[in-house]
Amino acid sequence: MTTIQLSTVIKAPIQIVFDYALNIDTHQQSASKTSEVAIAGTPHGLINKGETVTWRGKHFGL
């Protein structure tokens, strides 16, 4: 089996990077080509433990 490993070096404090990864608005901006939008649950800001978000987007033309 083939394994692909990708590493990214980010020069920022870990807490800023972690919060950025939890930010729903950031994800929507980065996924704008697939028209992903949060349609239920936590629609904006940081998602917290125990919260959910439902996404709608178009992938592979579907």
Backbone as a printed PyTorch tensor [residue, N CA C, xyz], in Angstrom:
tensor([[[  0.8450,  -1.1690,   0.0000],
         [  0.0000,   0.0000,   0.0000],
         [  0.8980,   1.2410,   0.0000]],

        [[  0.5160,   2.2470,  -0.7430],
         [  1.2480,   3.5050,  -0.8200],
         [  0.8290,   4.4280,   0.3160]],

        [[  1.8090,   5.0910,   0.9060],
         [  1.5400,   6.0580,   1.9590],
         [  2.0650,   7.4110,   1.5160]],

        [[  1.2440,   8.4210,   1.6300],
         [  1.6530,   9.7880,   1.3170],
         [  1.6910,  10.5590,   2.6190]],

        [[  2.8130,  11.1900,   2.8890],
         [  2.9560,  11.9780,   4.1080],
         [  3.2360,  13.4170,   3.7040]],

        [[  2.4850,  14.3420,   4.2790],
         [  2.6250,  15.7600,   3.9740],
         [  2.8880,  16.5020,   5.2650]],

        [[  3.9120,  17.3210,   5.2730],
         [  4.2250,  18.1380,   6.4470],
         [  4.1960,  19.6010,   6.0440]],

        [[  3.6400,  20.4220,   6.9090],
         [  3.5890,  21.8620,   6.6750],
         [  4.1540,  22.5630,   7.9000]],

        [[  5.1200,  23.4270,   7.6810],
         [  5.7050,  24.1940,   8.7700],
         [  4.9700,  25.5300,   8.8450]],

        [[  4.4310,  25.8260,  10.0170],
         [  3.6970,  27.0670,  10.2320],
         [  4.3760,  27.8260,  11.3530]],

        [[  4.8260,  29.0300,  11.0600],
         [  5.4980,  29.8490,  12.0740],
         [  4.4610,  30.6950,  12.7960]],

        [[  3.7860,  30.0630,  13.7450],
         [  2.7660,  30.7370,  14.5480],
         [  2.5940,  29.9520,  15.8420]],

        [[  2.1100,  30.6090,  16.8810],
         [  1.8460,  29.8960,  18.1330],
         [  0.7920,  28.7950,  17.9230]],

        [[  0.9670,  27.6770,  18.6290],
         [  0.0810,  26.5190,  18.4620],
         [ -1.3830,  26.8680,  18.7070]],

        [[ -1.6820,  27.7350,  19.6780],
         [ -3.0740,  28.0790,  19.9830],
         [ -3.7410,  28.8180,  18.8270]],

        [[ -3.0120,  29.6800,  18.1560],
         [ -3.5670,  30.3980,  17.0010],
         [ -3.8590,  29.4150,  15.8700]],

        [[ -2.9350,  28.5010,  15.6240],
         [ -3.1210,  27.5010,  14.5640],
         [ -4.3030,  26.5890,  14.8950]],

        [[ -4.4060,  26.1600,  16.1460],
         [ -5.4940,  25.2820,  16.5630],
         [ -6.8470,  25.9820,  16.4070]],

        [[ -6.9440,  27.2330,  16.8790],
         [ -8.1940,  27.9870,  16.7430],
         [ -8.5500,  28.1910,  15.2720]],

        [[ -7.5650,  28.4230,  14.4470],
         [ -7.7960,  28.6040,  13.0080],
         [ -8.3940,  27.3330,  12.4060]],

        [[ -7.9030,  26.1710,  12.8680],
         [ -8.4080,  24.8910,  12.3630],
         [ -9.8460,  24.6300,  12.8000]],

        [[-10.2790,  25.2310,  13.9030],
         [-11.6430,  25.0410,  14.4100],
         [-12.6260,  26.0890,  13.8890]],

        [[-12.1430,  27.0340,  13.0940],
         [-12.9680,  28.1560,  12.6680],
         [-13.8060,  27.7920,  11.4390]],

        [[-15.0950,  27.7960,  11.6010],
         [-16.0210,  27.4260,  10.5250],
         [-15.9740,  28.4340,   9.3850]],

        [[-15.8610,  29.7170,   9.7170],
         [-15.7930,  30.7500,   8.6800],
         [-14.5440,  30.5730,   7.8100]],

        [[-13.4330,  30.2210,   8.4370],
         [-12.1890,  29.9800,   7.7060],
         [-12.3650,  28.8090,   6.7420]],

        [[-13.0100,  27.7460,   7.1920],
         [-13.2230,  26.5910,   6.3180],
         [-14.0980,  26.9720,   5.1310]],

        [[-15.1460,  27.7270,   5.3670],
         [-16.0300,  28.1380,   4.2720],
         [-15.2630,  28.9690,   3.2440]],

        [[-14.3600,  29.8370,   3.7040],
         [-13.5550,  30.6370,   2.7730],
         [-12.6150,  29.7470,   1.9680]],

        [[-11.9770,  28.7840,   2.6340],
         [-11.0150,  27.9270,   1.9440],
         [-11.7020,  26.9460,   0.9920]],

        [[-12.9790,  26.6580,   1.2320],
         [-13.7200,  25.7040,   0.4020],
         [-14.7000,  26.4100,  -0.5260]],

        [[-14.4370,  27.6630,  -0.8290],
         [-15.3880,  28.4310,  -1.6440],
         [-15.5560,  27.8580,  -3.0570]],

        [[-14.5410,  27.1850,  -3.5860],
         [-14.6490,  26.6010,  -4.9320],
         [-15.6730,  25.4810,  -4.9860]],

        [[-15.9390,  24.8410,  -3.8390],
         [-16.9300,  23.7660,  -3.8020],
         [-18.2570,  24.2600,  -3.2340]],

        [[-18.3480,  25.5580,  -3.0130],
         [-19.5660,  26.1980,  -2.4880],
         [-20.0080,  25.5900,  -1.1600]],

        [[-19.0400,  25.1450,  -0.3350],
         [-19.4000,  24.5700,   0.9630],
         [-19.9210,  25.6580,   1.8880]],

        [[-21.0540,  25.3680,   2.5030],
         [-21.6360,  26.2710,   3.4940],
         [-22.1580,  25.4450,   4.6580]],

        [[-22.0780,  26.0370,   5.8410],
         [-22.6340,  25.3920,   7.0280],
         [-24.1410,  25.6170,   7.0040]],

        [[-24.9110,  24.5200,   7.0560],
         [-26.3640,  24.6610,   6.9410],
         [-27.1000,  24.3190,   8.2310]],

        [[-26.3990,  23.7400,   9.2030],
         [-27.0460,  23.4000,  10.4740],
         [-25.9850,  23.2710,  11.5550]],

        [[-26.4150,  23.3610,  12.7910],
         [-25.4830,  23.2620,  13.9080],
         [-24.8380,  24.6050,  14.1700]],

        [[-23.5230,  24.6110,  14.3690],
         [-22.7710,  25.8320,  14.6120],
         [-22.3680,  26.4140,  13.2610]],

        [[-23.0160,  27.4980,  12.8130],
         [-22.7680,  27.9890,  11.4520],
         [-21.6020,  28.9660,  11.3120]],

        [[-21.1130,  29.5470,  12.4240],
         [-20.0580,  30.5670,  12.3430],
         [-19.1260,  30.4620,  13.5350]],

        [[-17.9290,  31.0160,  13.3810],
         [-16.9840,  31.1070,  14.4850],
         [-16.3280,  29.7800,  14.8180]],

        [[-15.8230,  29.6840,  16.0470],
         [-15.1320,  28.4700,  16.4800],
         [-16.1340,  27.4130,  16.9200]],

        [[-15.9040,  26.1870,  16.4780],
         [-16.7330,  25.0820,  16.9380],
         [-16.1060,  24.5480,  18.2270]],

        [[-16.9310,  24.2150,  19.1940],
         [-16.4680,  23.7460,  20.4990],
         [-16.7660,  22.2670,  20.6800]],

        [[-16.1540,  21.6800,  21.6910],
         [-16.3710,  20.2780,  22.0080],
         [-17.8630,  20.0190,  22.2170]],

        [[-18.3730,  18.9710,  21.5930],
         [-19.7740,  18.6070,  21.7270],
         [-20.6910,  19.2720,  20.7120]],

        [[-20.1870,  20.2570,  19.9750],
         [-21.0070,  20.9100,  18.9560],
         [-20.8320,  20.1930,  17.6260]],

        [[-21.7850,  20.3840,  16.7470],
         [-21.7230,  19.7780,  15.4180],
         [-21.9900,  20.8420,  14.3630]],

        [[-21.6200,  20.5160,  13.1550],
         [-21.9380,  21.3740,  12.0120],
         [-22.2550,  20.4580,  10.8350]],

        [[-23.2600,  20.8240,  10.0760],
         [-23.6280,  20.0900,   8.8660],
         [-23.2710,  20.9620,   7.6730]],

        [[-22.5670,  20.3630,   6.7230],
         [-22.0880,  21.0920,   5.5510],
         [-22.8600,  20.6930,   4.2990]],

        [[-22.9710,  21.6340,   3.3820],
         [-23.4810,  21.3260,   2.0360],
         [-22.4690,  21.8930,   1.0470]],

        [[-22.0890,  21.0880,   0.0810],
         [-21.1380,  21.5190,  -0.9180],
         [-21.2530,  20.6670,  -2.1640]],

        [[-20.5570,  21.0720,  -3.1960],
         [-20.6140,  20.3420,  -4.4540],
         [-19.2160,  19.8110,  -4.7490]],

        [[-19.1060,  18.4640,  -4.7750],
         [-17.8330,  17.8060,  -5.0320],
         [-17.9890,  16.8600,  -6.2050]],

        [[-17.0140,  16.8600,  -7.0720],
         [-17.0170,  15.9730,  -8.2520],
         [-18.2880,  16.1750,  -9.0930]],

        [[-18.7890,  17.4090,  -9.1030],
         [-19.9610,  17.7150,  -9.9140],
         [-21.2720,  17.2570,  -9.3220]],

        [[-21.2480,  16.7480,  -8.1040],
         [-22.4830,  16.2380,  -7.4610],
         [-22.9380,  17.1540,  -6.3460]]])
